[in-house]
Amino acid sequence: MEIFQNNNGENVRRYWVLLTIWLLIIPLSQFAQVAINWIEFSVLKKQYGEVAYNRAKALEKLLIRLEKADTATKLEEVNRFFNRFNYESDESLWKQKDYWQTPTEFIGMNAGDCEDYVISKYFALRALGIPDEKLFLTYAKAVRKKWQYCSYGFELF
């Protein structure tokens, strides 16, 4: 299984690595200008339509508004924005047992499962200048019950 695979089955791991490196070298004062570059607006409009495109523009406006906000407000508002999306399993949405969406796909579909929320929230919070070392992914798996869950966390201290 390729962890980062787009809906055409292409490996996009290189994209994520380059994007992560790129986000790390941009000065924090410039994040509002570049915060949304990890969203492919042209793809959203072409593949998912005007409503999906407008969702991404709403996220862009939110990130610009939050640029100078305190950390608690950033966490709360980003969480609130993405929690309005619909929860839907990979099997239902992608006809696959496990599929990790890019933020563009998640915004486009307006739906996803737990790791899709985590990935998009992570990129939004990193774009707002939340340090990488303060964010973490939590993955839990109940072997006997055959379910798993993913969430993000923030180190307070």
Backbone as JSON Lines, residues from 0, in Angstrom:
{"i":0,"aa":"M","n":[0.84,-1.19,0.0],"ca":[0.0,0.0,0.0],"c":[0.88,1.24,0.0]}
{"i":1,"aa":"E","n":[0.66,2.13,-0.93],"ca":[1.33,3.42,-0.92],"c":[0.49,4.33,-0.03]}
{"i":2,"aa":"I","n":[1.11,4.9,0.98],"ca":[0.37,5.74,1.92],"c":[-0.17,6.98,1.24]}
{"i":3,"aa":"F","n":[0.63,7.61,0.41],"ca":[0.17,8.81,-0.27],"c":[-0.03,8.49,-1.74]}
{"i":4,"aa":"Q","n":[-1.27,8.22,-2.1],"ca":[-1.62,7.9,-3.46],"c":[-2.82,8.77,-3.83]}
{"i":5,"aa":"N","n":[-2.75,9.41,-5.0],"ca":[-3.89,10.24,-5.37],"c":[-4.98,9.38,-5.99]}
{"i":6,"aa":"N","n":[-6.1,9.98,-6.37],"ca":[-7.22,9.19,-6.86],"c":[-6.98,8.57,-8.23]}
{"i":7,"aa":"N","n":[-5.87,8.89,-8.89],"ca":[-5.49,8.25,-10.14],"c":[-4.5,7.12,-9.9]}
{"i":8,"aa":"G","n":[-4.2,6.83,-8.66],"ca":[-3.29,5.76,-8.31],"c":[-1.83,6.13,-8.43]}
{"i":9,"aa":"E","n":[-1.52,7.4,-8.61],"ca":[-0.14,7.84,-8.76],"c":[0.48,8.1,-7.39]}
{"i":10,"aa":"N","n":[1.73,7.74,-7.24],"ca":[2.45,7.96,-5.99],"c":[2.78,9.44,-5.87]}
{"i":11,"aa":"V","n":[2.34,10.06,-4.81],"ca":[2.6,11.49,-4.62],"c":[3.46,11.74,-3.37]}
{"i":12,"aa":"R","n":[4.17,10.72,-2.95],"ca":[5.04,10.86,-1.77],"c":[6.05,11.96,-1.98]}
{"i":13,"aa":"R","n":[6.65,12.06,-3.16],"ca":[7.64,13.09,-3.43],"c":[7.04,14.47,-3.23]}
{"i":14,"aa":"Y","n":[5.8,14.66,-3.65],"ca":[5.1,15.93,-3.48],"c":[5.03,16.3,-2.01]}
{"i":15,"aa":"W","n":[4.67,15.34,-1.15],"ca":[4.53,15.61,0.28],"c":[5.87,15.95,0.91]}
{"i":16,"aa":"V","n":[6.93,15.23,0.51],"ca":[8.25,15.5,1.07],"c":[8.71,16.89,0.67]}
{"i":17,"aa":"L","n":[8.58,17.22,-0.6],"ca":[8.98,18.55,-1.06],"c":[8.15,19.64,-0.41]}
{"i":18,"aa":"L","n":[6.87,19.4,-0.26],"ca":[5.99,20.38,0.37],"c":[6.38,20.6,1.82]}
{"i":19,"aa":"T","n":[6.69,19.52,2.52],"ca":[7.09,19.64,3.92],"c":[8.38,20.45,4.04]}
{"i":20,"aa":"I","n":[9.34,20.15,3.2],"ca":[10.6,20.9,3.2],"c":[10.34,22.36,2.88]}
{"i":21,"aa":"W","n":[9.51,22.61,1.88],"ca":[9.19,23.98,1.47],"c":[8.55,24.75,2.61]}
{"i":22,"aa":"L","n":[7.6,24.11,3.33],"ca":[6.94,24.8,4.44],"c":[7.92,25.13,5.56]}
{"i":23,"aa":"L","n":[8.92,24.29,5.73],"ca":[9.88,24.52,6.81],"c":[10.84,25.68,6.53]}
{"i":24,"aa":"I","n":[11.05,26.03,5.26],"ca":[12.03,27.08,4.96],"c":[11.4,28.45,4.73]}
{"i":25,"aa":"I","n":[10.08,28.54,4.7],"ca":[9.4,29.82,4.5],"c":[9.38,30.57,5.84]}
{"i":26,"aa":"P","n":[9.8,31.84,5.86],"ca":[9.73,32.61,7.11],"c":[8.29,32.69,7.63]}
{"i":27,"aa":"L","n":[8.13,32.62,8.93],"ca":[6.8,32.63,9.51],"c":[5.98,33.85,9.12]}
{"i":28,"aa":"S","n":[6.6,34.97,8.92],"ca":[5.87,36.19,8.57],"c":[5.22,36.1,7.2]}
{"i":29,"aa":"Q","n":[5.64,35.14,6.39],"ca":[5.1,35.03,5.04],"c":[4.02,33.97,4.92]}
{"i":30,"aa":"F","n":[3.66,33.29,5.99],"ca":[2.73,32.18,5.88],"c":[1.36,32.59,5.34]}
{"i":31,"aa":"A","n":[0.88,33.75,5.65],"ca":[-0.44,34.16,5.15],"c":[-0.44,34.24,3.64]}
{"i":32,"aa":"Q","n":[0.67,34.69,3.06],"ca":[0.75,34.78,1.61],"c":[0.86,33.4,0.94]}
{"i":33,"aa":"V","n":[1.44,32.44,1.62],"ca":[1.68,31.14,1.01],"c":[0.92,30.01,1.7]}
{"i":34,"aa":"A","n":[0.11,30.33,2.67],"ca":[-0.5,29.31,3.52],"c":[-1.29,28.27,2.75]}
{"i":35,"aa":"I","n":[-1.87,28.64,1.66],"ca":[-2.79,27.74,0.98],"c":[-2.17,27.12,-0.28]}
{"i":36,"aa":"N","n":[-0.88,27.32,-0.5],"ca":[-0.25,26.77,-1.71],"c":[-0.27,25.25,-1.76]}
{"i":37,"aa":"W","n":[-0.54,24.57,-0.67],"ca":[-0.63,23.12,-0.68],"c":[-2.0,22.63,-1.13]}
{"i":38,"aa":"I","n":[-2.9,23.56,-1.44],"ca":[-4.2,23.23,-2.01],"c":[-4.15,23.55,-3.5]}
{"i":39,"aa":"E","n":[-4.55,22.6,-4.3],"ca":[-4.54,22.79,-5.75],"c":[-5.89,23.36,-6.2]}
{"i":40,"aa":"F","n":[-5.97,24.68,-6.25],"ca":[-7.23,25.35,-6.57],"c":[-7.75,24.97,-7.96]}
{"i":41,"aa":"S","n":[-6.87,24.88,-8.95],"ca":[-7.32,24.54,-10.3],"c":[-7.91,23.13,-10.35]}
{"i":42,"aa":"V","n":[-7.32,22.21,-9.59],"ca":[-7.84,20.84,-9.52],"c":[-9.21,20.84,-8.85]}
{"i":43,"aa":"L","n":[-9.34,21.6,-7.77],"ca":[-10.62,21.67,-7.07],"c":[-11.74,22.13,-8.0]}
{"i":44,"aa":"K","n":[-11.48,23.2,-8.72],"ca":[-12.51,23.76,-9.59],"c":[-12.85,22.79,-10.73]}
{"i":45,"aa":"K","n":[-11.81,22.21,-11.32],"ca":[-12.01,21.33,-12.49],"c":[-12.62,19.98,-12.11]}
{"i":46,"aa":"Q","n":[-12.11,19.34,-11.06],"ca":[-12.55,17.98,-10.72],"c":[-13.72,17.94,-9.75]}
{"i":47,"aa":"Y","n":[-13.83,18.96,-8.88],"ca":[-14.83,18.89,-7.83],"c":[-15.89,19.98,-7.91]}
{"i":48,"aa":"G","n":[-15.65,21.01,-8.71],"ca":[-16.66,22.04,-8.92],"c":[-16.5,23.29,-8.07]}
{"i":49,"aa":"E","n":[-17.4,24.21,-8.29],"ca":[-17.37,25.53,-7.67],"c":[-17.53,25.48,-6.15]}
{"i":50,"aa":"V","n":[-18.37,24.58,-5.66],"ca":[-18.6,24.49,-4.22],"c":[-17.31,24.09,-3.5]}
{"i":51,"aa":"A","n":[-16.58,23.12,-4.05],"ca":[-15.32,22.69,-3.46],"c":[-14.28,23.81,-3.52]}
{"i":52,"aa":"Y","n":[-14.25,24.49,-4.64],"ca":[-13.34,25.63,-4.81],"c":[-13.63,26.7,-3.75]}
{"i":53,"aa":"N","n":[-14.9,26.97,-3.53],"ca":[-15.29,27.98,-2.53],"c":[-14.94,27.53,-1.11]}
{"i":54,"aa":"R","n":[-14.99,26.22,-0.84],"ca":[-14.56,25.7,0.47],"c":[-13.08,26.02,0.69]}
{"i":55,"aa":"A","n":[-12.27,25.81,-0.34],"ca":[-10.84,26.1,-0.23],"c":[-10.59,27.59,-0.06]}
{"i":56,"aa":"K","n":[-11.34,28.42,-0.75],"ca":[-11.19,29.88,-0.6],"c":[-11.6,30.3,0.82]}
{"i":57,"aa":"A","n":[-12.61,29.65,1.38],"ca":[-13.0,29.94,2.77],"c":[-11.87,29.56,3.73]}
{"i":58,"aa":"L","n":[-11.2,28.45,3.46],"ca":[-10.06,28.05,4.28],"c":[-8.93,29.07,4.14]}
{"i":59,"aa":"E","n":[-8.69,29.52,2.94],"ca":[-7.65,30.52,2.71],"c":[-7.95,31.79,3.52]}
{"i":60,"aa":"K","n":[-9.18,32.26,3.48],"ca":[-9.56,33.46,4.24],"c":[-9.39,33.23,5.74]}
{"i":61,"aa":"L","n":[-9.77,32.04,6.19],"ca":[-9.62,31.71,7.61],"c":[-8.15,31.75,8.02]}
{"i":62,"aa":"L","n":[-7.28,31.16,7.24],"ca":[-5.86,31.12,7.58],"c":[-5.25,32.52,7.6]}
{"i":63,"aa":"I","n":[-5.65,33.36,6.69],"ca":[-5.16,34.74,6.68],"c":[-5.66,35.48,7.92]}
{"i":64,"aa":"R","n":[-6.93,35.27,8.26],"ca":[-7.5,35.92,9.46],"c":[-6.81,35.44,10.74]}
{"i":65,"aa":"L","n":[-6.41,34.18,10.77],"ca":[-5.81,33.6,11.97],"c":[-4.31,33.8,12.09]}
{"i":66,"aa":"E","n":[-3.69,34.39,11.09],"ca":[-2.23,34.49,11.08],"c":[-1.67,35.04,12.39]}
{"i":67,"aa":"K","n":[-2.26,36.07,12.96],"ca":[-1.74,36.7,14.17],"c":[-2.49,36.29,15.44]}
{"i":68,"aa":"A","n":[-3.38,35.31,15.31],"ca":[-4.16,34.85,16.47],"c":[-3.28,34.02,17.41]}
{"i":69,"aa":"D","n":[-3.73,33.88,18.64],"ca":[-3.0,33.04,19.59],"c":[-3.19,31.57,19.21]}
{"i":70,"aa":"T","n":[-2.34,30.72,19.74],"ca":[-2.33,29.3,19.39],"c":[-3.66,28.62,19.67]}
{"i":71,"aa":"A","n":[-4.26,28.88,20.81],"ca":[-5.53,28.25,21.16],"c":[-6.61,28.57,20.13]}
{"i":72,"aa":"T","n":[-6.66,29.82,19.69],"ca":[-7.64,30.22,18.69],"c":[-7.38,29.52,17.36]}
{"i":73,"aa":"K","n":[-6.11,29.43,16.97],"ca":[-5.77,28.72,15.73],"c":[-6.23,27.27,15.78]}
{"i":74,"aa":"L","n":[-5.94,26.6,16.88],"ca":[-6.34,25.2,17.04],"c":[-7.86,25.05,16.98]}
{"i":75,"aa":"E","n":[-8.54,25.89,17.7],"ca":[-10.01,25.82,17.77],"c":[-10.65,26.09,16.41]}
{"i":76,"aa":"E","n":[-10.2,27.14,15.73],"ca":[-10.83,27.52,14.45],"c":[-10.53,26.54,13.32]}
{"i":77,"aa":"V","n":[-9.3,26.04,13.26],"ca":[-8.97,25.04,12.23],"c":[-9.77,23.76,12.5]}
{"i":78,"aa":"N","n":[-9.84,23.37,13.74],"ca":[-10.62,22.19,14.11],"c":[-12.09,22.38,13.72]}
{"i":79,"aa":"R","n":[-12.65,23.53,14.04],"ca":[-14.06,23.83,13.72],"c":[-14.29,23.8,12.2]}
{"i":80,"aa":"F","n":[-13.36,24.37,11.43],"ca":[-13.52,24.4,9.97],"c":[-13.61,22.99,9.41]}
{"i":81,"aa":"F","n":[-12.65,22.14,9.74],"ca":[-12.62,20.8,9.14],"c":[-13.65,19.85,9.75]}
{"i":82,"aa":"N","n":[-14.06,20.08,10.98],"ca":[-15.06,19.2,11.57],"c":[-16.44,19.37,10.95]}
{"i":83,"aa":"R","n":[-16.64,20.36,10.11],"ca":[-17.89,20.5,9.37],"c":[-17.96,19.53,8.19]}
{"i":84,"aa":"F","n":[-16.82,18.93,7.82],"ca":[-16.8,17.98,6.72],"c":[-17.5,16.69,7.16]}
{"i":85,"aa":"N","n":[-17.94,15.92,6.2],"ca":[-18.65,14.67,6.49],"c":[-17.66,13.53,6.72]}
{"i":86,"aa":"Y","n":[-17.97,12.71,7.71],"ca":[-17.17,11.5,7.94],"c":[-17.7,10.41,7.02]}
{"i":87,"aa":"E","n":[-16.8,9.81,6.25],"ca":[-17.18,8.72,5.37],"c":[-16.0,7.77,5.24]}
{"i":88,"aa":"S","n":[-16.26,6.5,5.29],"ca":[-15.19,5.5,5.24],"c":[-14.54,5.47,3.86]}
{"i":89,"aa":"D","n":[-13.3,4.98,3.84],"ca":[-12.59,4.84,2.57],"c":[-13.29,3.85,1.65]}
{"i":90,"aa":"E","n":[-13.84,2.8,2.22],"ca":[-14.54,1.81,1.4],"c":[-15.76,2.43,0.72]}
{"i":91,"aa":"S","n":[-16.45,3.28,1.42],"ca":[-17.62,3.94,0.85],"c":[-17.21,5.02,-0.17]}
{"i":92,"aa":"L","n":[-16.21,5.8,0.2],"ca":[-15.82,6.95,-0.62],"c":[-14.92,6.57,-1.8]}
{"i":93,"aa":"W","n":[-13.95,5.7,-1.56],"ca":[-12.93,5.38,-2.57],"c":[-12.96,3.93,-3.03]}
{"i":94,"aa":"K","n":[-13.83,3.13,-2.46],"ca":[-13.91,1.7,-2.79],"c":[-12.59,0.99,-2.52]}
{"i":95,"aa":"Q","n":[-11.91,1.43,-1.45],"ca":[-10.65,0.84,-1.01],"c":[-10.71,0.67,0.5]}
{"i":96,"aa":"K","n":[-9.95,-0.31,1.0],"ca":[-9.93,-0.53,2.44],"c":[-9.3,0.64,3.18]}
{"i":97,"aa":"D","n":[-8.21,1.19,2.64],"ca":[-7.55,2.32,3.28],"c":[-6.99,3.25,2.21]}
{"i":98,"aa":"Y","n":[-7.31,4.51,2.31],"ca":[-6.85,5.51,1.34],"c":[-6.62,6.82,2.09]}
{"i":99,"aa":"W","n":[-5.42,7.36,1.99],"ca":[-5.09,8.63,2.66],"c":[-5.21,9.74,1.64]}
{"i":100,"aa":"Q","n":[-6.21,10.59,1.8],"ca":[-6.45,11.69,0.86],"c":[-5.45,12.83,1.05]}
{"i":101,"aa":"T","n":[-5.18,13.51,-0.04],"ca":[-4.45,14.77,0.05],"c":[-5.45,15.8,0.57]}
{"i":102,"aa":"P","n":[-4.96,16.93,1.11],"ca":[-5.91,17.97,1.53],"c":[-6.81,18.44,0.37]}
{"i":103,"aa":"T","n":[-6.28,18.49,-0.83],"ca":[-7.1,18.9,-1.99],"c":[-8.26,17.93,-2.19]}
{"i":104,"aa":"E","n":[-7.99,16.64,-2.11],"ca":[-9.05,15.63,-2.27],"c":[-10.07,15.73,-1.13]}
{"i":105,"aa":"F","n":[-9.58,15.91,0.09],"ca":[-10.47,16.0,1.24],"c":[-11.4,17.2,1.11]}
{"i":106,"aa":"I","n":[-10.85,18.34,0.74],"ca":[-11.67,19.54,0.55],"c":[-12.61,19.34,-0.63]}
{"i":107,"aa":"G","n":[-12.12,18.72,-1.67],"ca":[-12.94,18.48,-2.86],"c":[-14.13,17.58,-2.57]}
{"i":108,"aa":"M","n":[-13.88,16.49,-1.86],"ca":[-14.94,15.53,-1.56],"c":[-15.84,16.0,-0.42]}
{"i":109,"aa":"N","n":[-15.33,16.92,0.4],"ca":[-16.04,17.37,1.6],"c":[-16.35,16.19,2.51]}
{"i":110,"aa":"A","n":[-15.48,15.2,2.45],"ca":[-15.7,13.99,3.24],"c":[-14.4,13.2,3.32]}
{"i":111,"aa":"G","n":[-14.3,12.4,4.37],"ca":[-13.16,11.52,4.52],"c":[-13.23,10.83,5.86]}
{"i":112,"aa":"D","n":[-12.23,10.01,6.13],"ca":[-12.19,9.36,7.43],"c":[-11.13,10.02,8.31]}
{"i":113,"aa":"C","n":[-10.86,9.43,9.45],"ca":[-10.1,10.12,10.49],"c":[-8.74,10.63,10.04]}
{"i":114,"aa":"E","n":[-7.96,9.83,9.31],"ca":[-6.63,10.34,8.94],"c":[-6.72,11.49,7.93]}
{"i":115,"aa":"D","n":[-7.78,11.55,7.16],"ca":[-7.95,12.66,6.21],"c":[-8.16,13.98,6.96]}
{"i":116,"aa":"Y","n":[-8.9,13.93,8.05],"ca":[-9.06,15.11,8.9],"c":[-7.7,15.52,9.48]}
{"i":117,"aa":"V","n":[-6.96,14.54,9.97],"ca":[-5.68,14.82,10.62],"c":[-4.69,15.45,9.63]}
{"i":118,"aa":"I","n":[-4.6,14.9,8.43],"ca":[-3.65,15.41,7.44],"c":[-3.97,16.86,7.09]}
{"i":119,"aa":"S","n":[-5.22,17.15,6.83],"ca":[-5.6,18.52,6.45],"c":[-5.43,19.5,7.61]}
{"i":120,"aa":"K","n":[-5.81,19.09,8.81],"ca":[-5.61,19.95,9.98],"c":[-4.12,20.2,10.21]}
{"i":121,"aa":"Y","n":[-3.31,19.17,10.03],"ca":[-1.86,19.31,10.2],"c":[-1.32,20.38,9.25]}
{"i":122,"aa":"F","n":[-1.65,20.28,7.97],"ca":[-1.13,21.25,7.01],"c":[-1.62,22.66,7.3]}
{"i":123,"aa":"A","n":[-2.86,22.8,7.7],"ca":[-3.39,24.12,8.03],"c":[-2.68,24.71,9.25]}
{"i":124,"aa":"L","n":[-2.48,23.9,10.27],"ca":[-1.81,24.4,11.48],"c":[-0.34,24.7,11.23]}
{"i":125,"aa":"R","n":[0.32,23.89,10.43],"ca":[1.72,24.18,10.07],"c":[1.79,25.49,9.29]}
{"i":126,"aa":"A","n":[0.83,25.71,8.4],"ca":[0.81,26.94,7.62],"c":[0.62,28.15,8.51]}
{"i":127,"aa":"L","n":[-0.03,27.96,9.65],"ca":[-0.24,29.04,10.6],"c":[0.94,29.22,11.55]}
{"i":128,"aa":"G","n":[1.98,28.45,11.35],"ca":[3.18,28.61,12.15],"c":[3.24,27.77,13.41]}
{"i":129,"aa":"I","n":[2.3,26.85,13.58],"ca":[2.38,25.95,14.73],"c":[3.59,25.03,14.5]}
{"i":130,"aa":"P","n":[4.51,24.97,15.42],"ca":[5.72,24.16,15.22],"c":[5.39,22.67,15.06]}
{"i":131,"aa":"D","n":[6.11,22.05,14.16],"ca":[5.92,20.63,13.88],"c":[6.06,19.78,15.14]}
{"i":132,"aa":"E","n":[7.02,20.15,15.98],"ca":[7.26,19.34,17.18],"c":[6.14,19.45,18.21]}
{"i":133,"aa":"K","n":[5.21,20.38,18.03],"ca":[4.06,20.51,18.93],"c":[2.86,19.68,18.45]}
{"i":134,"aa":"L","n":[2.89,19.24,17.21],"ca":[1.77,18.49,16.63],"c":[2.13,17.01,16.54]}
{"i":135,"aa":"F","n":[1.18,16.17,16.82],"ca":[1.43,14.75,16.65],"c":[0.16,14.02,16.24]}
{"i":136,"aa":"L","n":[0.35,12.89,15.6],"ca":[-0.73,12.05,15.14],"c":[-0.86,10.89,16.12]}
{"i":137,"aa":"T","n":[-2.08,10.59,16.5],"ca":[-2.35,9.46,17.37],"c":[-3.14,8.43,16.58]}
{"i":138,"aa":"Y","n":[-2.62,7.21,16.57],"ca":[-3.27,6.13,15.83],"c":[-3.58,5.0,16.8]}
{"i":139,"aa":"A","n":[-4.83,4.61,16.9],"ca":[-5.23,3.53,17.79],"c":[-5.89,2.43,16.99]}
{"i":140,"aa":"K","n":[-5.58,1.21,17.37],"ca":[-6.16,0.06,16.67],"c":[-6.62,-0.96,17.7]}
{"i":141,"aa":"A","n":[-7.9,-1.33,17.62],"ca":[-8.45,-2.37,18.48],"c":[-8.46,-3.66,17.65]}
{"i":142,"aa":"V","n":[-7.5,-4.52,17.9],"ca":[-7.3,-5.71,17.08],"c":[-8.5,-6.65,17.13]}
{"i":143,"aa":"R","n":[-9.01,-6.91,18.32],"ca":[-10.14,-7.85,18.43],"c":[-11.42,-7.31,17.81]}
{"i":144,"aa":"K","n":[-11.62,-6.02,17.95],"ca":[-12.85,-5.42,17.4],"c":[-12.69,-5.01,15.94]}
{"i":145,"aa":"K","n":[-11.45,-5.07,15.44],"ca":[-11.13,-4.77,14.03],"c":[-11.52,-3.35,13.63]}
{"i":146,"aa":"W","n":[-11.2,-2.38,14.47],"ca":[-11.38,-0.99,14.09],"c":[-10.12,-0.22,14.43]}
{"i":147,"aa":"Q","n":[-9.96,0.9,13.77],"ca":[-8.82,1.76,14.02],"c":[-9.27,3.21,13.95]}
{"i":148,"aa":"Y","n":[-8.5,4.07,14.59],"ca":[-8.86,5.48,14.6],"c":[-7.6,6.34,14.67]}
{"i":149,"aa":"C","n":[-7.67,7.47,14.03],"ca":[-6.54,8.39,13.97],"c":[-7.03,9.78,14.39]}
{"i":150,"aa":"S","n":[-6.23,10.48,15.18],"ca":[-6.55,11.86,15.54],"c":[-5.26,12.65,15.68]}
{"i":151,"aa":"Y","n":[-5.37,13.95,15.78],"ca":[-4.17,14.75,15.97],"c":[-4.17,15.3,17.39]}
{"i":152,"aa":"G","n":[-2.99,15.61,17.85],"ca":[-2.86,16.18,19.17],"c":[-1.91,17.37,19.15]}
{"i":153,"aa":"F","n":[-1.94,18.12,20.23],"ca":[-1.09,19.29,20.36],"c":[-0.44,19.24,21.73]}
{"i":154,"aa":"E","n":[0.87,19.4,21.75],"ca":[1.61,19.42,23.01],"c":[1.47,20.8,23.65]}
{"i":155,"aa":"L","n":[0.85,20.85,24.81],"ca":[0.61,22.13,25.47],"c":[1.83,22.7,26.16]}
{"i":156,"aa":"F","n":[2.73,21.88,26.63],"ca":[3.87,22.38,27.4],"c":[5.17,22.12,26.68]}
